[in-house]
Amino acid sequence: MNVHTDLVLAARVRLMGHNERILEGEEGLRVYRILFTATPHVYAYKLAYVLRDLSETSPRAARMPGARQTLLAQARAASTHIPTDAPAHQQRMWEYSVAELRDIERRLGQANR
């Protein structure tokens, strides 16, 4: 996939100006989605982390049915790109996302009855 180099450069510059471990929120989502398309094995964990965090904290996800489920599904898809030699907590991101998705689906199934 071709990524616009200006977008990648702007995302990397934004990360250089950030002092925390992970850039969070919708800005983090934008930055990590751009960087994930350029180097998925490097940014897979951070993208999955931000997606999971937004699924829990975003007011939009709270208001829109299925939005949380979609964010978690995207986190699960991103976490499949985490390298096998990554730290254990990063490798378990897949398990966390799948467990949360199953819980949501279980609760939605009970609510529909």
RONU-321378 format. One line per field, with one value per atom (N, C-alpha, C, O): x, y, z; atom name; residue number from 0. Coordinates in steps of 0.001 Angstrom, whole numbers, plus 500000, padded with zeros to 6 digits. Layout:
<pts>
px X|...
py Y|...
pz Z|...
atom CA|...
nr NUM|...
</pts>
This chain:
<pts>
px 500846|500000|500891|501830|500605|501362|500790|499577|501679|501278|501851|502995|501072|501525|502650|502453|503819|504982|504820|505385|504071|503842|503030|503288|502051|501261|502117|502009|502963|503852|504818|505049|505370|506303|505609|506166|504410|503669|503340|503398|502996|502692|503941|503870|505065|506316|506750|507253|506562|506885|505999|506464|504723|503808|504263|504202|504714|505194|506470|506680|507314|508557|508260|509043|507150|506773|505956|505508|505759|504949|505866|506780|505624|506525|506094|506858|504914|504418|504795|505321|504515|504829|503963|504466|502653|501726|500858|500329|500709|499816|498399|498086|497545|496209|495139|495419|493915|492769|492671|493341|491811|491575|492796|493010|493595|494827|495790|496409|495910|496742|496247|497036|494930|494348|494727|495105|494630|494985|496463|496812|497322|498771|499157|499894|498657|499056|498441|499032|497280|496731|497600|497833|498074|498956|500261|500707|500871|502159|502031|502963|500899|500665|500676|501180|500129|500124|501527|501793|502432|503814|504653|505402|504532|505322|504448|504505|503652|502693|503323|502770|504454|505052|505548|505664|505834|506321|505166|505262|504088|503011|501748|500734|501790|500604|500137|498946|501061|500662|500062|499022|500697|500202|498842|497979|498643|497341|496280|495195|496584|495620|495313|494167|496335|496152|495213|494285|495454|494629|493196|492250|493026|491684|490934|489761|491618|490976|490646|489575|491549|491308|490109|489264|490029|488897|487585|486530|487646|486416|485854|484656|486704|486273|485978|485140|486641|486556|485878|485505|485715|485180|483689|482920|483267|481833|481073|479907|481733|481087|480772|479692|481723|481499|480371|479647|480219|479141|477777|476787|477716|476432|476003|474808|476963|476636|476679|477719|475551|475539|476488|476487|477259|478184|479518|480444|479648|480915|482016|483145|481694|482703|483122|484302|482161|482457|483356|484262|483113|483926|485355|486313|485493|486831|487607|488799|486943|487617|487971|489017|487119|487429|488653|489490|488754|489931|491175|492256|491030|492163|492627|493827|491670|492022|492765|493754|492296|492958|494370|495304|494522|495857|496797|497984|496282|497142|497680|498634|497093|497646|498991|499719|499325|500594|501703|502825|501397|502424|503431|503035|504726|505740|505765|505404|506191|506240|507321|507255|508310|509365|509077|509954|507860|507463|507279|507098|507324|507083|505723|504808|505610|504403|503141|502100|503209|502000|501508|500310|502419|502014|501406|500425|501972|501447|500057|499256|499758|498441|497361|496197|497712|496716|495604|494436|495950|494963|493964|492753|494478|493605|492673|491494|493189|492367|491226|490079|491543|490537|489477|488287|489900|488950|488047|486841|488616|487816|486771|485626|487162|486202|485122|483955|485494|484498|483481|482280|483955|483042|482101|480918|482627|481791|480706|479551|481069|480084|479020|477825|479465|478515|477585|476399|478109|477280|476239|475068|476667|475734|474685|473517|475113|474153|473144|471965|473608|472707|471688|470532|472108|471176|470193|469033|470639|469767|468695|467596|469006|468050|466981|465989|467180|466187|465023|464108
py 498824|500000|501238|501332|502164|503401|504394|504579|505015|506003|507342|507429|508350|509686|510085|510128|510374|510646|511888|511946|512873|514071|513737|514278|512846|512433|511683|511912|510792|510038|510985|510863|511910|512876|513727|513945|514202|515008|514189|514708|512916|512055|511822|511836|511611|511395|512660|512582|513807|515070|515259|515717|514905|515024|514126|514529|512919|512020|512544|512356|513196|513740|514831|515037|515527|516580|516086|516883|514779|514199|513569|512821|513869|513413|512130|511578|511654|510445|509205|509300|508044|506779|506564|506173|506822|506632|507865|508367|508352|509463|508917|508020|509433|508852|509714|510797|509223|509954|509876|509080|510732|510725|511179|510742|512052|512464|511279|511069|510515|509316|508310|507673|508176|507270|507688|506847|508979|509482|509233|508737|509577|509432|507964|507628|507088|505683|504966|504018|505397|504804|505138|504291|506363|506766|505982|505427|505942|505261|503752|503098|503189|501753|501346|500276|502184|501845|501835|501121|502625|502670|501534|500884|501291|500249|499531|499858|498569|497933|497214|497254|496564|495821|496734|496297|497979|498926|499556|499734|499890|500648|499827|500390|498537|497700|497756|497926|497615|497620|498965|499009|500043|501365|501662|502250|501266|501459|500624|501124|499372|498512|499068|499035|499575|500153|501360|501466|502260|503468|503102|503701|502142|501700|501121|501426|500286|499718|500809|500789|501758|502846|503686|504031|504012|504795|504024|504622|502708|501921|502019|501825|502315|502413|503844|504058|504832|506199|507201|508287|506867|507823|508062|507105|509326|509618|509159|508774|509201|508736|507247|506812|506465|505024|504727|503745|505579|505379|505681|505039|506649|507059|506208|506049|505661|504979|503460|502904|502800|501343|500711|501075|499801|499104|499786|499180|501039|501749|501109|500955|500739|500108|498770|498420|498034|496742|496919|496117|497943|498209|498592|498124|499441|499827|498613|498480|497735|496535|495575|494927|495479|494634|495177|494406|496496|497099|496864|496625|496930|496648|495214|494937|494304|492896|492721|491992|493383|493276|493863|493289|494993|495606|494740|494649|494104|493326|492066|491470|491648|490492|490821|489915|492101|492519|492720|493080|492491|492632|491502|490341|491817|490782|489737|490022|488538|487457|487669|487073|488498|488750|489989|490459|490510|491672|491227|490038|492171|491820|491147|491340|490365|489550|490396|489996|491565|492379|492872|493079|493057|493457|492281|492450|491107|489940|489572|489022|489863|489537|490537|490344|491592|492573|491884|492249|490901|490147|489489|489585|488824|488125|489097|488799|490248|491238|491720|491810|492023|492537|491477|491788|490233|489166|488933|488736|488955|488757|489861|489586|491099|492200|492099|492375|491710|491540|490460|490642|489348|488274|488750|488407|489535|490058|490980|490902|491845|492754|491957|492223|490977|490178|489408|489260|488923|488209|489151|488792|490365|491322|491786|491966|491981|492371|491256|491522|490005|488872|488773|488426|489078|489052|490213|490069|491347|492519|492332|492873|491573|491367|490332|490200|489608|488579|489162|488435
pz 500000|500000|500000|500791|499135|499079|500076|500177|500797|501785|501361|500913|501502|501145|502096|503311|501550|502384|503251|504343|502798|503611|504863|505938|504721|505878|506888|508093|506398|507285|507985|509188|507250|507834|508901|509977|508612|509596|510839|511954|510659|511814|512649|513878|512014|512759|513495|514615|512884|513541|514771|515815|514642|515788|516935|518096|516624|517673|518325|519524|517544|518120|519137|520064|518981|519916|521093|521918|521178|522247|523288|522942|524563|525618|526313|527105|526043|526697|525891|524782|526473|525819|524580|523527|524710|523600|523470|524462|522259|521957|521958|521174|522812|522980|522338|521825|522374|521858|520351|519693|519830|518379|517594|516463|518190|517511|517403|516360|518475|518446|517421|516723|517341|516358|514949|514133|514654|513325|513026|511954|513974|513774|513586|512660|514470|514384|513180|512664|512734|511509|510308|509446|510256|509147|509205|508201|510395|510528|510386|509919|510778|510634|509168|508826|508306|506883|506300|505332|506884|506387|506968|506239|508277|508942|509983|511169|509548|510447|511633|512732|511442|512546|513673|514818|513358|514364|515148|516363|514460|515101|515382|515793|515174|515396|516845|517104|517790|519199|519594|520253|519205|519605|518979|519630|517730|517104|517825|518119|518106|518805|520191|520641|520861|522199|522145|522948|521206|521095|520704|521214|519819|519441|520642|520854|521422|522621|523623|524230|523804|524753|524317|525143|523045|522538|522659|522870|522528|522665|524080|524287|525043|526441|526862|527738|526264|526776|525850|526293|524596|523634|523844|523936|523919|524012|522767|522853|521617|520380|520466|520067|520990|521111|522086|521924|523104|524070|523456|523807|522545|521951|520767|520518|520038|518788|518980|519333|518749|518868|517844|516668|518295|517408|517224|516686|517657|517469|518303|517836|519523|520383|519792|519801|519286|518679|517447|517222|516669|515483|515866|515252|516880|517334|517841|517565|518573|519070|517944|517988|516946|515792|515047|514578|514941|514316|515166|514628|516483|517374|517205|517191|517076|516879|515558|515495|514510|513204|513253|512692|513918|514023|514848|514538|515893|516776|516106|516606|514992|514278|513634|513230|513537|512937|513972|513615|515244|516278|516095|516000|516044|515808|516919|518061|516575|517557|518604|519680|518319|519305|520165|520889|520084|520897|522350|522615|523290|524696|524878|524078|525932|526162|526249|525728|526900|527032|525666|525476|524729|523384|522629|521904|522792|522101|522608|521853|523858|524415|524020|524370|523308|522870|522076|522210|521259|520497|521445|521246|522473|523423|524138|524327|524532|525232|524331|524769|523091|522162|521867|521811|521679|521401|522611|522456|523795|525004|525164|525521|524901|525000|523929|524203|522722|521662|522028|521824|522564|522971|524074|524080|524998|526081|525524|525943|524589|523976|523227|523359|522439|521694|522622|522328|523728|524708|525298|525412|525674|526253|525242|525587|523983|522949|522696|522460|522746|522562|523673|523429|524904|526043|525968|526355|525479|525389|524320|524441|523282|522195|522537|521820|523620|524007|524709|525095
atom N|CA|C|O|N|CA|C|O|N|CA|C|O|N|CA|C|O|N|CA|C|O|N|CA|C|O|N|CA|C|O|N|CA|C|O|N|CA|C|O|N|CA|C|O|N|CA|C|O|N|CA|C|O|N|CA|C|O|N|CA|C|O|N|CA|C|O|N|CA|C|O|N|CA|C|O|N|CA|C|O|N|CA|C|O|N|CA|C|O|N|CA|C|O|N|CA|C|O|N|CA|C|O|N|CA|C|O|N|CA|C|O|N|CA|C|O|N|CA|C|O|N|CA|C|O|N|CA|C|O|N|CA|C|O|N|CA|C|O|N|CA|C|O|N|CA|C|O|N|CA|C|O|N|CA|C|O|N|CA|C|O|N|CA|C|O|N|CA|C|O|N|CA|C|O|N|CA|C|O|N|CA|C|O|N|CA|C|O|N|CA|C|O|N|CA|C|O|N|CA|C|O|N|CA|C|O|N|CA|C|O|N|CA|C|O|N|CA|C|O|N|CA|C|O|N|CA|C|O|N|CA|C|O|N|CA|C|O|N|CA|C|O|N|CA|C|O|N|CA|C|O|N|CA|C|O|N|CA|C|O|N|CA|C|O|N|CA|C|O|N|CA|C|O|N|CA|C|O|N|CA|C|O|N|CA|C|O|N|CA|C|O|N|CA|C|O|N|CA|C|O|N|CA|C|O|N|CA|C|O|N|CA|C|O|N|CA|C|O|N|CA|C|O|N|CA|C|O|N|CA|C|O|N|CA|C|O|N|CA|C|O|N|CA|C|O|N|CA|C|O|N|CA|C|O|N|CA|C|O|N|CA|C|O|N|CA|C|O|N|CA|C|O|N|CA|C|O|N|CA|C|O|N|CA|C|O|N|CA|C|O|N|CA|C|O|N|CA|C|O|N|CA|C|O|N|CA|C|O|N|CA|C|O|N|CA|C|O|N|CA|C|O|N|CA|C|O|N|CA|C|O|N|CA|C|O|N|CA|C|O|N|CA|C|O|N|CA|C|O|N|CA|C|O|N|CA|C|O|N|CA|C|O|N|CA|C|O|N|CA|C|O|N|CA|C|O|N|CA|C|O|N|CA|C|O|N|CA|C|O|N|CA|C|O|N|CA|C|O|N|CA|C|O|N|CA|C|O
nr 0|0|0|0|1|1|1|1|2|2|2|2|3|3|3|3|4|4|4|4|5|5|5|5|6|6|6|6|7|7|7|7|8|8|8|8|9|9|9|9|10|10|10|10|11|11|11|11|12|12|12|12|13|13|13|13|14|14|14|14|15|15|15|15|16|16|16|16|17|17|17|17|18|18|18|18|19|19|19|19|20|20|20|20|21|21|21|21|22|22|22|22|23|23|23|23|24|24|24|24|25|25|25|25|26|26|26|26|27|27|27|27|28|28|28|28|29|29|29|29|30|30|30|30|31|31|31|31|32|32|32|32|33|33|33|33|34|34|34|34|35|35|35|35|36|36|36|36|37|37|37|37|38|38|38|38|39|39|39|39|40|40|40|40|41|41|41|41|42|42|42|42|43|43|43|43|44|44|44|44|45|45|45|45|46|46|46|46|47|47|47|47|48|48|48|48|49|49|49|49|50|50|50|50|51|51|51|51|52|52|52|52|53|53|53|53|54|54|54|54|55|55|55|55|56|56|56|56|57|57|57|57|58|58|58|58|59|59|59|59|60|60|60|60|61|61|61|61|62|62|62|62|63|63|63|63|64|64|64|64|65|65|65|65|66|66|66|66|67|67|67|67|68|68|68|68|69|69|69|69|70|70|70|70|71|71|71|71|72|72|72|72|73|73|73|73|74|74|74|74|75|75|75|75|76|76|76|76|77|77|77|77|78|78|78|78|79|79|79|79|80|80|80|80|81|81|81|81|82|82|82|82|83|83|83|83|84|84|84|84|85|85|85|85|86|86|86|86|87|87|87|87|88|88|88|88|89|89|89|89|90|90|90|90|91|91|91|91|92|92|92|92|93|93|93|93|94|94|94|94|95|95|95|95|96|96|96|96|97|97|97|97|98|98|98|98|99|99|99|99|100|100|100|100|101|101|101|101|102|102|102|102|103|103|103|103|104|104|104|104|105|105|105|105|106|106|106|106|107|107|107|107|108|108|108|108|109|109|109|109|110|110|110|110|111|111|111|111|112|112|112|112
</pts>
